[in-house]
Amino acid sequence: MSLVQLSRLSHGFGDRILLKDASFSLAAGDRVALVGPNGSGKTTLMRLIAGHIEADSGQVVTARKLRVAYLPQTGVAHAGKSLYEEADSAFAEGHALADAHAEVTARLEQLSSANNRELQTELSRLHEVQEQIESSGYYDREERIHRVLQGLGFREEQFGSDCSTFSGGKQMRIALAGILLREPDVLLLDEPTNYLDLETRDWLLEYLLSYRGGVLLVSHDRFFLDSWATEVVELFGAGLKRYKGNYTRYEQRRAEDLQQLMADYERQQDQIRKLESFITRFRYNASKAKLVQSRVKELERITPIELPEGFRPIRLKLPAPPRSGSPVVELSSISRSYTGENGLELKVLENLSLEFERGEKVALVGPNGAGKSTLMRILAQRDQGYTGSLSWGKDVRIGFFSEDLLEELQAEASVLSIIEEAAPTAVQPAVRDLLGAFLFKGDDILKPFGVLSGGERTRLAMLRMLLRPINLLVLDEPTNHLDLVSKDVLLQALRDYSGTVVFVSHDRHFLESLAGRVVALEPKPHSAAEVKNYPGPYSYYQRRREAELSDAELRTASGVSQVKPSPTSHSPAVVSELGSSAGEYQRQKAQKAELRRLERTAEASLSELDQLEVEREQLEVRLSEPEVYTDGEAVKKIRTAMQHNEATQIQLTEQWEQAEHAAAELRKELGL
């Protein structure tokens, strides 16, 4: 049953139309990713569903007593309460019920057994309130508050801190915690992963996978969308189109749709050219006047096909870096500490030794506070408060990106003036060409910095950094606030870049696609983080890390102390990677055959779901036709058909999820 139903919704601002005759439904258990270009109206759609604004026309129909919670991208601040108190306020309804319970109990104590009717009324009320309290989870709130706050990265010693002491990113985590604790029927989450690191993103992913309500979510994290979404709704050209499957499946189907759209566009353009050519040729020929007039009318009847913005592949090419020596830099016995709020020394890095080779793409990973940003600032020579030494290779030239650097730019300065001011004299004649290469075209170059999107700001900062020859890029979270298209453009540019890249990112797809080596900073109690080197992509780091944790748990369980293996010995994980027996080969062969079967099952389920989705849309259109919705019998038949369609979709979705889950486990086991 649908919790939310949008019927022929239209909305705009001034002469700009964001939604036109858009229809959409969300049911309990739906996991829907909302995608679309920046500025297409995704946030507006969420605010319409949440009831924060009203549509120009159409209807938003919700189930009776529906509880909807909306998390905006930014702009939420909390103050005046401790972190725990703010989280506890999510149970305001439960607190009110507890107060009502206490009041009824007090009245019962005052009633005598002689007043039997009033006594029965109060007892009935007490029973009702008690049931409501128990069903709300009020008695489990303490455990739930701890689980959610810790899952979102808050430490227990922070629970008593006033909310006003937390940063903007943590403020959004507090808002997210409050929404999750309320457990509404419908969750509307607008980029909830923006302020989360890898660990908290993983926690949120697991939490939302088991959420029983309907969820509509916007995110620029491809891994998150692929792992969580079972449907994708695209907002494009003021309309909504639904795709079954995760984000990768949506991209595949979208590519097929765009290929067909491009073919239709080319055919239409050819038709228009022929008509215009005929009209131009015979415009002043009296004997052809009727034919010309016919072609003019035919041309007027054509509805132009619009190609999506950015339909053609966008490519960003970074300037070729000058050749550097190798290693690019060697860090020897680097230590860095700060004085904490309690006046005690806080060690962040201690006796760290690393080296980076020319052309490497290295990811730094670790939880917040492990020292990643400190290490990045030391590499970029922005932090001189360390001990130890850095030995630089020949002709190394550093470029550093951090969101903090964006604050140095004036909000009123134009894109063009920012680049002209930073460009060396020799580069000045090519400034406009460089801006075009970084996707700033036409009037975009005159935009004030203050109105640029997150993706535009990152591209501008990148160009500003690269105006001088650079062969070592130190990038601290360059993917923050980038949409999926911008991330793909940046990713491809960095993969093609022949210089050295050291970067931090919380986007798993970006990490896996770019990193050739992973350096992990792992916090230790009461000491600086331990540094571990993993010579391989992010997936290799994950496998090795899981194996290490598994080995440690086994040693702990068996009471065996940790000892370093001898030079000739190997851990079970290493042995499995060195080779396999004939029996292992046969087992893997059977697993790959099973994987192919599961993939075929998943694909077949999605194809059937696509057909059912088309049928559902047709039924919704029929239901909105006047001659149908005024006919009670016709409405009944269509609603029955829609219920059958929905039940079949649920069954096929479960079948697809089971096949996808089993296939994912096999791919993980096979290392694919």
C-alpha positions in Angstrom: 0.0 0.0 0.0 1.3 3.5 -0.9 2.2 5.8 1.9 2.7 8.7 -0.4 1.1 9.3 -3.8 2.0 12.2 -6.0 -0.5 12.8 -8.8 0.2 15.0 -11.8 2.2 17.4 -9.7 3.4 20.7 -11.2 5.6 23.3 -9.5 8.0 26.1 -10.5 9.6 29.4 -9.5 8.9 32.3 -11.8 9.2 31.1 -15.4 11.3 28.1 -14.4 9.3 24.8 -14.3 10.8 22.1 -12.0 7.9 19.6 -12.1 5.2 19.2 -14.7 2.5 16.5 -14.4 4.8 14.4 -12.3 3.5 11.2 -10.6 5.2 9.1 -8.0 4.4 6.7 -5.2 6.3 5.5 -2.1 5.3 2.4 -0.1 6.5 0.9 3.1 9.9 -0.9 2.5 10.7 1.1 -0.7 14.3 2.0 -0.9 14.3 4.7 -3.6 17.3 6.9 -4.8 16.3 10.2 -6.2 18.8 11.4 -8.9 19.0 14.3 -11.4 21.2 17.2 -12.4 22.1 19.9 -9.9 19.3 22.4 -9.8 16.7 20.0 -11.3 14.4 20.2 -8.3 15.3 17.2 -6.1 15.2 19.2 -2.9 12.0 20.9 -4.0 10.3 17.5 -4.5 11.3 16.4 -1.1 10.0 19.6 0.5 6.7 19.1 -1.4 6.3 15.6 0.0 7.2 16.8 3.5 4.5 19.4 3.3 7.0 22.3 3.7 5.7 24.0 0.5 2.6 23.6 -1.6 2.6 22.6 -5.3 1.2 24.9 -8.0 -1.1 22.1 -9.1 -1.7 18.4 -8.6 -2.0 16.4 -5.4 0.2 15.0 -2.7 -1.9 12.3 -1.0 -0.6 10.6 2.1 -1.8 7.8 4.3 -3.8 8.6 7.4 -1.7 9.7 10.4 1.4 9.4 8.3 4.7 10.4 10.0 7.2 12.0 7.6 10.7 13.2 8.5 12.8 15.4 6.2 16.6 15.9 6.6 17.8 18.9 4.5 21.3 19.2 3.1 22.5 21.9 5.4 21.3 24.7 7.7 20.4 22.7 10.9 21.8 24.0 14.2 21.2 22.8 17.7 22.0 24.7 21.0 20.8 24.8 24.6 20.7 21.1 25.2 23.3 18.4 25.7 23.9 15.9 22.9 22.0 13.2 24.9 19.1 15.6 25.7 18.8 16.6 22.1 18.7 12.9 21.0 16.2 12.2 23.8 13.9 14.9 22.5 13.1 12.5 19.6 11.0 10.7 22.1 8.8 13.7 22.9 5.6 11.7 22.1 6.8 8.9 24.4 7.5 11.4 27.2 4.0 12.8 26.8 2.5 9.3 27.0 4.6 8.6 30.2 3.2 11.9 31.7 -0.3 10.7 30.7 0.3 7.3 32.3 1.4 9.0 35.6 -1.7 11.2 35.6 -4.1 8.3 35.1 -2.2 6.3 37.8 -2.6 9.2 40.2 -6.3 9.5 39.5 -6.8 5.7 40.0 -5.2 6.0 43.4 -7.7 8.6 44.4 -10.8 6.6 43.2 -12.6 4.3 45.5 -13.9 0.9 44.4 -17.4 2.2 44.9 -17.1 4.4 41.8 -17.0 1.4 39.5 -17.9 3.0 36.2 -15.2 5.8 36.5 -12.7 3.2 37.7 -13.3 1.0 34.6 -12.9 4.1 32.3 -9.6 5.0 33.9 -8.3 1.4 33.9 -9.2 1.2 30.2 -7.3 4.5 29.5 -4.3 3.2 31.5 -4.2 0.0 29.4 -4.4 2.0 26.2 -1.6 4.4 27.2 0.6 1.5 28.4 0.2 -0.2 25.0 1.1 3.0 23.1 4.2 3.5 25.3 5.4 -0.1 24.7 4.8 0.1 20.9 6.7 3.4 20.7 9.9 1.8 22.0 10.0 4.3 24.8 11.4 1.9 27.4 14.3 1.0 25.0 15.2 4.6 24.3 18.4 4.7 26.2 19.9 1.7 24.4 18.7 3.1 21.0 20.1 6.6 21.7 23.5 5.1 22.5 23.4 2.8 19.4 22.5 5.6 17.0 24.8 8.3 18.4 27.8 5.9 18.5 26.9 4.6 15.1 27.1 8.2 13.8 30.5 8.7 15.3 29.9 10.3 18.6 31.9 9.1 21.6 30.1 8.5 24.9 32.1 11.2 26.7 30.6 13.7 24.2 27.0 12.9 25.3 27.0 15.6 28.0 28.5 18.3 25.7 26.3 21.2 24.7 25.2 20.8 21.0 26.4 24.4 20.3 30.0 23.1 20.7 29.8 20.8 17.7 30.8 21.8 14.1 28.5 22.2 11.1 29.1 18.6 10.0 28.4 17.2 13.5 25.2 19.4 13.7 23.9 17.5 10.6 24.7 14.2 12.3 22.7 15.3 15.3 19.8 16.1 13.1 20.1 12.7 11.4 20.2 11.0 14.7 17.0 12.7 15.8 15.2 11.6 12.7 16.4 8.0 12.9 15.3 7.8 16.6 11.8 9.0 15.7 11.4 6.1 13.3 8.9 7.8 11.0 6.8 6.0 8.4 8.6 7.9 5.6 12.2 9.1 5.6 13.3 11.9 3.2 17.0 12.2 3.3 18.7 14.9 1.2 22.4 14.0 0.9 22.8 12.4 4.4 26.2 11.0 3.5 27.8 14.4 2.9 29.2 14.8 6.4 29.9 11.1 7.2 33.2 9.3 7.0 33.5 5.7 5.7 32.8 4.0 9.1 29.6 6.1 9.7 28.5 5.7 6.1 28.7 1.9 6.5 26.7 2.1 9.8 24.0 4.2 8.1 23.9 1.8 5.2 23.3 -1.2 7.4 20.7 0.8 9.4 18.7 1.8 6.3 18.9 -1.6 4.8 16.7 -2.9 7.7 14.4 0.1 7.9 10.8 -0.9 7.6 9.4 2.5 6.4 9.6 4.0 3.0 12.8 5.9 2.2 13.5 8.5 -0.5 17.2 9.5 -0.5 19.5 11.7 -2.5 23.2 10.9 -2.3 26.4 11.4 -4.4 28.0 8.2 -3.1 27.8 5.6 -5.8 28.8 2.7 -3.6 26.1 3.6 -1.1 23.4 3.8 -3.8 24.5 0.6 -5.4 24.4 -1.2 -2.0 21.2 0.2 -0.8 18.7 1.3 -3.5 16.3 -1.1 -5.1 14.8 1.6 -7.3 16.0 4.9 -8.8 13.7 7.8 -9.7 15.2 10.3 -12.1 14.1 13.9 -12.1 14.8 15.3 -15.5 13.0 17.8 -17.8 10.4 18.4 -15.0 9.3 14.8 -15.1 9.9 11.7 -13.0 10.9 8.3 -14.4 11.3 5.2 -12.3 14.0 2.5 -12.9 14.1 -0.8 -11.1 17.4 -1.9 -9.6 20.4 -0.1 -8.1 22.4 2.9 -9.4 24.6 0.9 -11.8 21.5 -0.8 -13.3 19.9 2.7 -13.7 23.0 4.0 -15.5 22.9 1.0 -17.9 19.2 1.6 -18.6 19.7 5.4 -18.8 22.5 4.9 -21.3 20.2 2.8 -23.5 17.4 5.4 -23.2 19.9 8.2 -24.1 21.2 6.2 -27.1 17.6 5.9 -28.4 17.0 9.6 -27.6 20.1 10.6 -29.6 19.0 8.5 -32.5 15.5 10.1 -32.4 17.1 13.5 -32.1 19.3 13.0 -35.1 16.3 11.7 -37.1 14.3 14.8 -36.1 17.2 17.1 -36.9 17.5 15.5 -40.4 13.7 15.9 -40.9 13.9 19.6 -39.8 16.8 20.3 -42.1 14.9 18.8 -45.1 11.8 20.8 -44.3 13.7 24.0 -43.9 15.7 23.4 -47.0 12.5 22.8 -49.0 10.9 25.9 -47.6 14.0 28.1 -48.3 14.3 26.7 -51.8 10.7 27.2 -52.9 9.5 30.1 -50.7 9.1 32.5 -53.6 7.9 29.9 -56.1 4.2 30.6 -56.7 3.6 27.1 -58.1 4.9 25.6 -55.0 3.1 27.8 -52.5 0.7 25.1 -51.2 3.6 22.7 -50.8 5.7 25.3 -48.9 2.7 26.1 -46.7 2.2 22.4 -46.0 5.9 22.1 -45.0 5.7 25.2 -42.7 2.7 23.7 -40.9 4.5 20.3 -40.6 7.5 22.1 -39.1 5.3 24.0 -36.6 3.8 20.7 -35.5 7.2 19.2 -34.5 7.9 19.1 -30.8 11.6 19.5 -30.5 13.5 16.8 -28.7 15.7 18.2 -26.0 19.0 16.6 -25.2 19.9 16.4 -21.5 22.4 18.9 -20.2 25.8 17.3 -20.3 24.6 14.5 -22.6 27.8 14.5 -24.5 30.8 13.1 -22.5 32.5 15.7 -20.4 36.2 15.4 -20.1 38.5 17.4 -17.8 42.2 17.3 -18.8 44.8 18.3 -16.1 47.9 20.0 -17.4 50.8 17.7 -18.0 53.1 17.7 -14.9 56.8 18.3 -15.1 58.9 15.2 -14.4 60.0 14.8 -10.8 62.6 12.7 -9.1 61.6 9.4 -7.4 60.9 8.9 -4.6 58.9 12.1 -4.6 59.2 12.5 -0.9 60.5 10.4 2.1 59.1 11.0 5.6 61.4 9.9 8.4 60.4 9.7 12.1 57.6 12.3 11.7 55.9 13.2 15.0 53.2 15.8 15.6 51.3 16.6 18.8 48.9 19.2 20.0 47.8 20.5 23.4 44.3 19.3 24.3 41.6 21.2 26.0 42.7 19.6 29.3 46.2 20.9 28.8 47.6 17.5 28.2 49.7 16.6 25.1 47.7 14.8 22.4 49.9 12.8 20.1 48.5 12.5 16.6 51.5 11.2 14.7 54.6 9.4 16.2 57.7 8.2 14.5 55.9 7.9 11.2 58.1 6.9 8.2 56.7 6.7 4.6 57.8 7.3 1.1 55.8 8.1 -2.1 57.1 7.1 -5.6 56.6 9.1 -8.7 53.3 8.5 -10.5 51.6 6.7 -7.5 48.0 7.2 -6.6 47.9 6.8 -2.8 44.8 6.9 -0.5 45.1 7.8 3.2 42.3 6.1 5.2 41.4 5.9 8.8 38.6 7.2 11.1 38.2 10.9 11.9 40.8 12.1 14.3 43.4 9.5 13.2 45.7 12.2 11.7 44.9 12.1 8.0 44.5 15.8 7.6 47.5 16.5 9.8 49.6 14.3 7.6 48.2 16.0 4.4 49.1 19.4 5.8 52.6 18.3 6.6 53.1 16.9 3.1 51.8 20.1 1.6 54.2 22.1 3.9 51.2 23.9 5.5 52.1 22.5 9.0 55.7 23.1 10.2 55.1 22.1 13.8 56.3 18.5 13.4 59.6 16.8 14.3 61.4 14.5 12.0 62.4 15.1 8.4 61.1 15.2 4.8 63.5 14.4 2.0 62.2 15.7 -1.3 62.9 14.3 -4.8 64.3 16.5 -7.5 62.0 19.2 -8.9 59.0 18.3 -6.8 56.2 20.9 -7.0 53.3 20.6 -4.7 49.6 21.5 -5.2 47.3 21.3 -2.1 43.5 21.2 -2.1 41.4 21.4 1.0 37.9 22.8 1.6 39.5 25.2 4.1 41.3 27.0 1.2 38.0 27.9 -0.3 37.3 30.2 2.6 40.2 32.4 1.4 38.3 33.4 -1.7 36.0 36.4 -1.8 32.3 35.6 -2.3 31.8 38.6 -4.6 34.8 37.9 -6.8 34.0 36.4 -10.2 35.3 33.1 -11.5 37.3 35.0 -14.2 38.8 37.5 -11.8 39.9 34.8 -9.3 41.8 32.9 -12.1 43.2 36.1 -13.6 44.6 37.2 -10.2 46.3 33.8 -9.6 47.6 33.2 -13.1 51.3 33.9 -13.9 51.9 36.5 -16.6 52.7 33.9 -19.2 49.4 32.1 -18.7 47.2 35.3 -18.8 46.4 35.0 -22.6 45.1 31.5 -22.1 42.9 32.1 -19.0 39.6 31.8 -20.8 40.7 28.7 -22.6 41.7 27.1 -19.3 38.3 28.0 -17.8 36.6 26.3 -20.7 38.7 23.2 -20.2 37.5 23.2 -16.6 33.9 23.4 -17.7 33.3 27.1 -17.1 31.8 28.4 -20.4 29.9 31.4 -21.6 28.5 33.6 -18.8 29.7 31.0 -16.2 33.0 32.8 -16.0 31.2 36.0 -14.7 29.4 34.2 -11.8 30.4 35.4 -8.3 32.2 32.8 -6.3 29.5 33.0 -3.6 26.8 31.5 -5.9 28.8 28.6 -7.2 27.8 25.0 -6.4 30.1 22.7 -4.4 31.2 21.0 -7.6 32.0 24.3 -9.4 34.0 25.6 -6.4 36.1 22.4 -6.4 36.8 22.7 -10.1 37.7 26.4 -9.7 40.0 25.6 -6.8 41.6 22.8 -8.8 42.3 25.1 -11.7 43.7 27.8 -9.4 46.0 25.3 -7.9 47.2 24.0 -11.3 48.0 27.4 -12.9 51.6 26.7 -12.0 53.3 23.4 -13.0 52.6 20.7 -10.3 53.7 17.1 -10.1 52.5 16.2 -6.6 48.8 16.7 -5.8 47.8 16.5 -2.1 44.0 16.4 -2.1 42.1 16.5 1.2 38.6 15.3 0.5 38.2 16.7 -3.1 34.9 14.7 -3.6 33.0 16.5 -0.8 29.8 18.1 -2.2 30.5 16.9 -5.8 27.6 15.4 -7.6 28.0 12.0 -9.3 28.8 13.5 -12.7 31.4 15.9 -11.3 33.0 13.0 -9.4 33.3 10.9 -12.5 34.8 13.8 -14.4 37.4 14.5 -11.6 38.1 10.7 -11.2 38.9 10.3 -14.9 41.1 13.4 -14.9 43.1 12.1 -11.9 43.4 8.6 -13.4 44.9 10.2 -16.6 47.2 12.4 -14.6 50.8 11.2 -14.8 52.0 13.0 -11.6 51.8 11.7 -8.0 48.5 11.9 -6.1 48.0 11.5 -2.4 44.4 11.9 -1.4 41.7 11.5 1.3 38.2 10.6 0.3 35.1 9.1 2.0 33.7 7.9 -1.3 34.3 4.2 -1.6 33.9 4.1 -5.4 36.3 7.0 -5.8 38.8 5.2 -3.5 38.5 1.9 -5.4 38.8 3.4 -8.8 41.8 5.7 -8.1 44.0 4.3 -5.4 46.9 1.9 -6.3 48.1 1.9 -2.7 46.4 2.4 0.6 48.1 3.9 3.7 45.9 3.2 6.8 46.2 5.2 10.0 44.8 3.1 12.8 44.2 4.7 16.2 45.6 3.1 19.3 44.4 3.7 22.9 46.4 6.5 24.6 48.9 6.8 21.7 49.3 8.1 18.1 47.8 6.1 15.2 49.7 3.1 13.9 50.5 3.4 10.2 50.1 0.4 7.9 50.9 0.1 4.2 48.7 -2.0 1.8 50.3 -2.2 -1.7 47.1 -2.6 -3.7 43.6 -1.1 -4.4 41.1 -0.3 -1.7 39.4 -3.8 -2.1 42.8 -5.4 -1.4 43.1 -3.3 1.8 39.6 -4.4 2.8 40.4 -8.1 2.4 43.7 -7.9 4.2 42.1 -5.8 7.0 39.3 -8.3 7.5 41.8 -11.2 7.5 44.0 -9.3 10.1 40.9 -8.7 12.4 39.8 -12.3 12.0 43.3 -13.6 12.9 43.4 -11.2 15.9 40.0 -12.5 17.1 41.1 -16.1 16.8 44.3 -15.4 18.8 42.3 -13.6 21.5 39.8 -16.5 21.7 42.5 -19.1 21.9 44.6 -17.1 24.4 47.6 -17.0 22.0 49.6 -13.9 22.3 50.4 -11.9 19.1 53.8 -12.8 17.8 55.4 -11.8 14.5 55.4 -14.6 11.9 58.8 -16.0 10.9 60.1 -14.7 7.5 59.2 -18.1 5.9 55.7 -18.4 7.4 52.5 -16.9 6.0 49.1 -16.0 7.5 46.1 -18.0 6.2 45.1 -14.9 4.1 48.5 -14.8 2.4 48.6 -18.6 1.8 45.2 -18.4 0.1 46.5 -15.6 -2.2 49.7 -17.5 -3.1 47.9 -20.4 -4.9 45.3 -23.1 -4.7 45.0 -26.8 -5.2 43.1 -28.5 -8.0 40.2 -29.0 -5.7 40.1 -25.2 -5.0 40.1 -24.6 -8.8 37.1 -26.9 -9.2 35.3 -25.1 -6.3 35.9 -21.7 -7.9 34.8 -22.9 -11.3 31.5 -24.1 -9.7 31.2 -20.8 -7.8 31.6 -18.8 -11.1 28.9 -20.9 -12.8 26.6 -20.2 -9.9 27.5 -16.5 -10.1 26.5 -16.4 -13.8 23.2 -18.1 -12.9 22.4 -15.6 -10.2 23.2 -12.7 -12.5 20.9 -14.1 -15.1 18.1 -14.5 -12.5 18.7 -10.9 -11.3 18.6 -9.6 -14.9 15.4 -11.5 -15.7 13.7 -10.2 -12.5 14.6 -6.6 -13.4 13.3 -7.0 -17.0 9.9 -8.3 -15.6 9.9 -5.4 -13.1 10.5 -2.9 -15.9 7.5 -4.3 -17.7 5.4 -4.1 -14.6 6.5 -0.6 -14.0 5.3 0.4 -17.4 1.9 -1.3 -16.7 1.7 0.5 -13.3 2.3 3.9 -15.0 -0.4 3.2 -17.6 -2.9 2.2 -14.8 -2.1 5.5 -12.9 -2.7 7.5 -16.1 -6.0 5.7 -16.6 -7.0 6.3 -13.0 -6.5 10.1 -13.5 -8.8 10.2 -16.6 -12.2 11.9 -15.8 -14.2 9.2 -17.6 -12.6 6.6 -15.3 -12.4 8.2 -11.8 -16.1 9.1 -12.1 -16.9 5.5 -12.7 -16.8 3.6 -9.4 -16.7 0.1 -11.1 -13.9 1.1 -13.4 -11.9 2.6 -10.5 -12.4 -0.7 -8.5 -11.0 -2.8 -11.4 -8.0 -0.5 -11.9 -7.2 -0.5 -8.2 -7.4 -4.3 -8.1 -5.0 -4.5 -11.1 -2.7 -2.0 -9.3 -2.7 -4.1 -6.1 -1.9 -7.2 -8.1 0.9 -5.3 -9.9 2.3 -4.1 -6.6 2.2 -7.6 -5.0 4.0 -9.0 -8.1 6.6 -6.2 -8.0 7.2 -6.9 -4.3 7.7 -10.6 -5.0 10.1 -10.0 -7.9 12.0 -7.3 -6.0 12.6 -9.9 -3.2 13.7 -12.4 -5.8 16.1 -9.8 -7.3 17.5 -8.8 -3.9 18.2 -12.4 -2.9 19.9 -13.1 -6.2 21.9 -9.8 -6.0 22.9 -10.5 -2.4 24.0 -14.0 -3.1 25.9 -12.8 -6.2 27.6 -10.0 -4.2 28.8 -12.6 -1.6 30.2 -14.8 -4.3 32.0 -11.9 -6.0 33.5 -11.0 -2.7 34.6 -14.5 -2.0 36.1 -14.8 -5.5 37.8 -11.4 -5.2 35.9 -10.0 -8.2 
